[in-house]
Amino acid sequence: MTWLEIATILIVGFVGSAEFGSVALVHPVIRKLDPDAQLVVEQGLLKTFGRVMPVGMTAATVLAIIVAVDRPSG
């Protein structure tokens, strides 16, 4: 396994886990808060995820395509 494949697995795993955790674990709890508290939490999440996820998602997509093209199955 090359360093590129390892980096791809780590980045795709991080991005996928963060998105899944947010949808499955965080947002159900946020929905139980009063609207003002929901707004504060959502703003905090947007600030944090807004810095990391655009870069992470782009990198995950590009790396996955590179690995898929470099090592086609078969």
Phi, psi and omega in degrees: 000133183273167178297328179294318178294320178295314178299320179297313179300315181295314183290315178298319178296317179297311182296314180296318179294319179297316180293315180297315179299320179297313183287315188275330187245320186276309186296325175299326178287319180299322181298338180278348181279162175290159186305321180294318178292322177302316181299316180296315181293315180299320178297319178296317178296317179297322179295314181289306181294329181295337177275320190266315191292323178301318178291315181296316180293320178295314179298318180299316180295313181297314181296319180297319178294317179299314180294320180295320180286322182290325182232073178294147180286154176123000000 
